Amino acid sequence: MEEGEVRKPHRAAHSGRKAAKKEAKKKKYIDDPSAAQKRNPKAFAIQSATKAERSFRRTMDIKSKGYHVPTVDRMPAKPPPAIVVITGPPKVGKTTLLKCLARNFSGQKLTSINGPVTLISGKKKRITFIECNNDINMMIDLVKIADLALLVIDAKSGLEMETFEFLNICQVHGMPRLMSVLTHLDLFKNKKALQRQKVFLKKRIATEIPRCEKMFYLSGILHGEYLKNEVHNLGRFISVIKYEMSTWKKTHPYVFVDRMEDITDPESMAKDPNCNRTVCLYGYARGGALKKNSHYHIPGCGDHLIKNIHFLPDPCPLPDKLKKRSLNEKERLIYAPMSGVGGIVYDKDAVYIEMKEDQNKANEEEETETGKLLRSMSAVQHPIDEKIKAASIQLYPGTELPADGDDDSSDDENFEDEDDNEEESDNENEFDEGNDEDVDSGSEFSDDENNTISNEKLKTKGDKRKVTFADDENNSDLDFNDGTKKLVKKRKTEASSDEEVDGFEIGEAKWKENLVKRAADDFYERQKQTVSLQRLVYGQRQTTQGSDESDSEDEIGGLFRLAKHEKEKKDLQSDNAVDCSAFITTVQRNWEDENELQMIKDCFVTGKWDENEDAEHLLNDDDELYGDFEDLETGTMHKGKQTMKKDSEGESDEDKENSEADEEPETEEVKEQKEKTLQEKRMEKKKKLKELFNQQFDDSKDRTYHDDLKMEADAQGELNKTEFEGLDDDVRVQFEGYRPGLYLRVEVEEMPCEFVKNFDPSYPIIVGSLLKGEEQMGYLQARIKCHRFYRRNYRKLVLKSGDPLILSLGWRRIQTAPIYYMVDHNMRCRFLKYTPEHLHCMATFWGPITQQKAGIVGVQTVSEITSDFRIAAVGSITEVNHVTNVVKKLKLKGYPREIFKKTAFIKDMFHSPLEVAKYEGAAIRTVSGIRGQIKKALRVPPGDFRATFEDKILMSDIVFLRTWVKVPVPQFCIPVKSLLLPPEEKTKWQGCRTLGRLRYEKGLQVPVSDDSKYTPIERKLRTFAPLVVPKTLQKALPFKDKIIHKEKMKHDPENERIAVIKEPHEREVSKVLNMLKTVHQMKVKKENKAMWLRARAHRKEKRKEEAVHHKKVQEMKKRILRRKPNKAPDM
């Protein structure tokens, strides 16, 4: 190949038949991954059985972790508000956070908060907020009922002891959902320090509670509140979180009280101010269904019997089931009776109501009945007694009212004018929204006058009854068409001058004479000329027959007639069905013709709409979410799937026939709607049968035992919801009790007067139900452990048997004296004086019966204000019994008095024959290990007894008796009644104090018994007799074992040495040698010291040289590295 020659590169085909084949093949493998496995199955075979087994095991472990035992859902259709507890140390921002959350949900700004605050957080969800301070009693009570706890943490200070105490209480009494909120983040000036603190706190909280939810950060405060966006984000998470109800709450229903009322007889209180009171407690039922005849316990007050329970209208109801995406301003309700929110303030002996103007005047027609009633009450300018005195009543038909000249009549006219204004204001919005040209053009009222009229409403709905005269049959028609009064009044205003309208001036009442008669005449004239669009579009409304009979039944004494709620409802429907406007239209088409009506039928809501415009079709997916609703245009009721199912299953054929016979004649539209409803019911029934068939046959292979349990629990939950759904609440509560979600009024008798006098709304009041037998007392056995954090002044503490301890078990808080013990391998309960460190032990104490597995929290005192950890012990109930079997070791000793062959008389072990008789047959043992048994007591001396042994004992032996004696458990139990204490003493209650605490407070020393002192042991020297070997035995012994008898020497040669006396010359020589030896020793010592000094100087010089050398080496390295270029090391 020649140099420089370039080969033509290969170019793959991008088009054509071959490229299309390759593309199709590639697409085939992409669309169908199993195609490659079919083409080459060996490539996808299991390469390693061990690896496949590990992978399968890991997959199944992860899958099985998500399993839990299915439980029956007992939550009603309208659940009670979820309880959210805001807890944390002092000065971290709990109250500010609660105010911000309340404003976020309700739009109202709270100035002071006392007690629980209930809010509407969604279309089907309510929340009750309660603040928890650092009182240990309050923490324990709120943890038992909390659904969600917000841990407010000061990021600058970090986690404090109150937070850890609350977390440990949560772990014992059923862990609620937890969310942490960090505040005071604006105190960090360094961003890196802030980030480090966030990471540290998140890891620390995750270590303590693995199930903690998301952590929220409140970066700062603006105008005394947290940032709106951050609070809104926190509120969203609180609204959507799902809560799990513990088994304890399901089996122990309760009422979280939000209001208290004292209904004691005033005469009894006047006679004895300290008499027991009768109080009414208000709150939502929670947990399970409450029974009227059950026993109840109020934590902090004691056990009480409930006199009566009634359910009341919900003070904070959920919004109506309307198909809309969000709540309007009026539906964001807030209920905080003890905080003065919503214009209602509850005091001990009064209720104060304050009504303000509506926030949104455009929604005045949507005002609730309760709101209208309260508004009308606030608009009254004169007391009712003055109105009654000035009122005139027409006793007989055809008679006239008193003359206008009287003073009473003038006042009466003023009051009538006020009533007219109040009735006229009800229909003002109807005319305004109707865009009536005549009314708009002729209206010259100012805004202030309109506000005055709107504030004087008295016409209400609901349970209020309106008294009307029964002699005139046309009064109902006048009330039915009261909107004409306003129109006449406006026309009169146009003709009059620009004087100020004053309802109490006499001159103004003159032009109002015969106002009702003239208004009625004008109305009937317009009715003759105006065609009713209501009748043309929606058809003729059928009225019920027999109205005359019903009217006559409502008469009272032939003078008055009660216009009830049903009558007002019918009148309202009649009023809305007729066009009351004043304009006159010329009929261009005959709208009564059926063909003409079909031309414009689609222009109205009852016509046919496109699928992309039909609201019912667009919101079809929300049927399950919103349920039943009524179409106000057509008057038909649209039902959700569950209601339709209930109606189809619960109504028999005979009931349907009877109901059809009793019902009024139906229109064609209603019949068509019913036919569609029946078709939908049949289709749903077929779908359910198909699903049941698929579950039984098609899906039986993939279904597991867990799926079967889940299906059974779901079926039982559905049955529980639909069983009593059709009954009225009055009848329903007799079968199932007061279900959760009802607002109850609980009447309790024989309450201590201190409960009312020292009532503090910020402390929670819980009416907890007790199961059968839980009101009795007995011995409880618990598995308990001294908490690892429990210490005082950095010193680890343990618990002592018999010391008083405050325990929280069930709904109760009691003070008792537990005895601690350990269970041996032979099931013996061995007494412990102190709790062991880092180990569990058993405890038995006297207290109220509590079900097994219930958590226990123990504290030494609730009055101690300290920075140390206050929780002393945690545990759970294991057994309940009426006796105890805790024993401790007993060791008695005695000495032989007389010894026989294998029998001996023992003394100094017992003091009386009775004690000996108790231990007859007990095993005894000597120090040398000879076993024996106690036989019988001797007559004299008292306390001595006869015992037999397996061998002969000696007089020097000590006899021991090792036995076990029963330890008595004190029957000591005091309930902690913190709600009966004044507010300043709630955190100072001590109860019984320990013996060590009393000695410490009084400065006493621990008494020392003489028997407890350690004394020196004085033992006698025992002299053993020489060994005597018989001579016959000595003769038979071999030679090496024969005993050699040595005679004792009279003089010891070692002690009898002869003394040597030196000569004078020898003494001189010895002296010189000693002197030479001393000189040599001094010389050697000086040489050693000089050598040590030389070595030290040499080492010092050596270190200097090494330092200089090291410095030179470092400088050389620096010069070399400066010259050498930076080059990456070769890999």
Steps between C-alpha positions, in 0.01 A plus 500: 500500500637831401565765760230760533223280358174537693242221507133584454324468840196279539172685500204315652172516314250737657219433257384221284374150560801380698498799735126462548550135601764593756281777640202265526711239676634755748151636566372149558749446783415839649124449492513138608778433754408131508598462134870502587436240770319280249783536250773418753353343815838391638607860538209562737528178699592497868876523522524447877243327716636663814473849352148431378400370843640811670323729255170319549537505879576872500198572280270302726644662814430846362151394398420341835610812690206685353250246635304571815202334659192652334267671743136592460450866411260631763527865401156645416410691185541829687808447717576716801765771472856371515690615810828677426721570803756780480772427753847624583708675766407850619573798274529306174194646323214254569231764548614699198493188285148414619376850419657488155349158423158617618523804277617285208198268524226741611622843392440639849766649723493371857612730779498252787464123505353302788428136447443309176438669165301307238536597133377390160802389300326344202173385354504186712753574770515697823789561737510582870815679613612500863816643650704289744725668755783337695273363775559124516131434584388688191751317282378160617131580447543653154721218369220250567256682268733664246473407132788725396766675706695802380839512671597867507879521538717805550775444242738725691465312829461155344306210647399558861382262773131577453517369144668175606248454782210545260653251255547235767142542618386460139693175464320353801142624451459427129720691261303774315617652175782747563622805310785725609501876448821703533473863610742787574692429183551872448741505796761320291725747321714235333327289234741210542435486872126505431530212253711297744244551775217390273681181403590423862145550630351293219735209570446521876122496470515215248712304749245548777187448290546325164140576396528877532345682208644789303686777682382856435701819530352834609767742390386810687224726630341790315262731694476251785409203277686236305523534126168428335639270232682280751196473727283417198739223399490357853120520502480306175699213645288501815183485289598209277674278755321177589461397862506151647282427803656277764325198645476675835296786353270261313416307815492803732283778349539846643382859480753781473320784678509844340241668724374464858177628652392495865128421535488454876186613676561859622312429823737214586799722427355777717456261793842339463753668264725192524236249402559254219409637161313375195684596184448454127801418287484558125717341236526264205478125553820333390645150486211253520132524580419634848245325718283686744525246784879451490748615760709804411821648630605864474882520521588736780155476662417132561231244411145626447165367390336677210146614570402566141641540150338694215620570150474859376526671161856522381642844594765472228330302222664390183401692188201387298566225248532726201702420190768761530873497525562732795333654802367851500552749780179416684578127511835553670350474846684518830371381837690604810240561773748584775706737285225744401523412130202548273337760724408245771669507840410241766538603860422304815152648529430678169536484124596814307420535129656762275399516134690693233435582137553227243841484340347429161173680435461329166424174683230635733242261358719205595499604865413211730184489708697535822678805364174665401356434842799651676502796261131568565559482875782751478291735281218542753506855633230468768453238771228246448306608810462853362381361167241284673369796695471712185360226277133476389325176416190459281292260702201458267473512122364821360596719797733798476819575685512782760516859374825664404459780748601297802856501614504123507381482144773736382757278664328205345533658157866556558549139590293388204712720277809334644356156434412599144855611438624172635273298275570718200875452533462125448389544141725788411771283352243317282399820327859613461611175347202494268621822329154651519520822300216671683643428841854592405400824335266605777718408792651801672604336826854568615741231606457586863125453478541167327736388773251614761227298339720195455595506867136482614411150380270303721361238267673170572470136408560178688334439835371855550120525477324811374165599654239637257132580527271210425185693417605619156572237240678748274775572748703217362475649155619832627795336669562300186524814288668725752749607236242750368522700821853601415400601149218722627728658751754588232231658283383708794859609557527633144192717546610633837758767563865439593432481872683252716321174564421465865292194598401642836352838386123535507479687169662219310238247605213693333598420141529134600130464564340211307845415366438126503166531321641721225801271456274197465285675238805600295635147517181337372480749212851414389428130534221528243735652241823305571562148374670269751825377349525247780181327386591519130849354543461255785132417478209537741594445865271258674373625833398271780136460580349539836669826589184622669505207738868554583438872560220429736711255696765765566254746654536576870175583673351638177717811531851417380649271243855357507678543166749213529813417309318286244251779428782749453677259270190460281446876498860551394458254214181674389672836520793384289268335247330829408666787324446805723663760277306808392573505126230422245582283199299442186449138408646442155481120508265259661740346749233269628523305178713186540678551167597854589643383831721241331668775296647674807524209738873456442560862601430411864684280748247221457574471130761296319859618538817390332724264692778756528252756644277280713592554866354166604713318246817695590458432872383143463821377659422699813175318580675287751667803654196725536208254526140613472395844381179670397458689174339825608387578144305180440436395857628147434730314735820352353638219708848359527590139454483404866163663556356343185627163612344544840168605351495211254586239761304633794166566330271207431237473228214550743660814638543632147134439422388668820730793442376540143142503622571767760714723280368793305461488121839523328603690193641338190848628576497340845380171351775502240754574771372208707521266201860605445572444867356148485707420193813623675415284802462193284830569323680542832350174625624317189847650538520387863393148407765493229765621745394236753522232233848617399616499861376149562624335181740710292708661777499208746852390403665837564303576816680448832381447855573866573268599216223284647542666841494841337183418308331376817596816689375722215173308480449529875577872492253557218236301688556705816451823306186395315322304776350799684549762231130532423389555860454833672762601751251471788440134419851425385670596827283247684651215297864595443552776755632848429723449199815703439437836339190594697516814711393393848377661816613287794332570833702398806378514858691514829794689358722668763448872529874555444455377143280802422682751716844414364393435142780582255403463131863463393524164680338211311190331640441146374198283579644152440289186491597197709447139408312262723700430813749784458339693787611229748831481688757221502867408481658586166820346374705694248825464312688819576839658441667799660557753223857542383467883503370515858759680709533793737796735506678282241470196728326183385202406715316174565159430649453348843231250594225653711571859395193689366492532123250683278384270220296572189303196389190509283309823554622527859787666680558345843763500772587156635787309665627225267709203612768386255604139443662263252359168379745211542526197276275306744233776474580634847437876534813618681481836673728784387582795720599720202433487128792359300690725261446452125267204562128441518343374821151424621291721727180433689282771654147566617286694254196504271456207262649577158505282192819320406762656273396849612796735522636640826691824559647561844619831646635562848327836535300738282591814694871506431617776266840387384712470191549127565298225340181448702376163374621235744370174349308357206334163453176313431238297688556122483255349748218585738444294818339518842804358685877548489781247530812714539747337741842584640776281646510432877810341665481383865783344703514286815741299710489143634401467867514121528625251244398138476588247230316665208271723699568832664322773695550842332480830687503876419319468164138577599338682789176306550349158426258671260787606275639147513163354406487723192829359372449133587642284225729774365845399380803614699875465442820532699811689397675171424217408257308244710132522407213473745133570570300677769283246687320640803518783752614435855300613799791664679675724432260671252629517144719188517416206279608147415665438164633195320811492277649258254813466718617591845579869542740671736441757767709747304271480190265789412154400371341717223136524382462652149137587413282758320254733666212682325537875450175695554401751231346814654144578391583862431344687205422874476353656183675814379220759495678786329180655357376577852801716584527876442701601190799611705511166687451261208875464455575485875310188602731250668290227656693252714873563509772239527680435828824627351334826389355558848838443664665734250245777557519469881877453512485160671767234480428140414470304825762228530417179684765328708422174329585660166851594605795287398684381813835319507453126502669329796549133440643262763808313408404142454747242627480166331579180690801303379439223259492168686576188295433169669802278548340210314453729200858618526625145482295430187628809317781462246844623600486826306168600664598410852501785746850591620504620856774762555602604841504873569846650551543681823721778346479658156851532348391795288422708803806392691788631275830606663578877484833600325709774665757670271851599596606868488699446181200338331278787599742750340515304176121480485475876556743579215316273262170675577657841434642386164161362406328830579753699294451269202122538518527883500737492203264280297209727584687812377599326175142394431374855555767649268415245232126588527578871456716432193227287343237770557720767339567268207128438444434872506765568236366216290150646500634838385687339211194302396286817501749681277519202267121474480472869417753466220317199355169691501652797321658269243166332433334836450766607247465174309121520490512861378720404205306184413186569285158377613441175321226244557631172635507207261232245566 
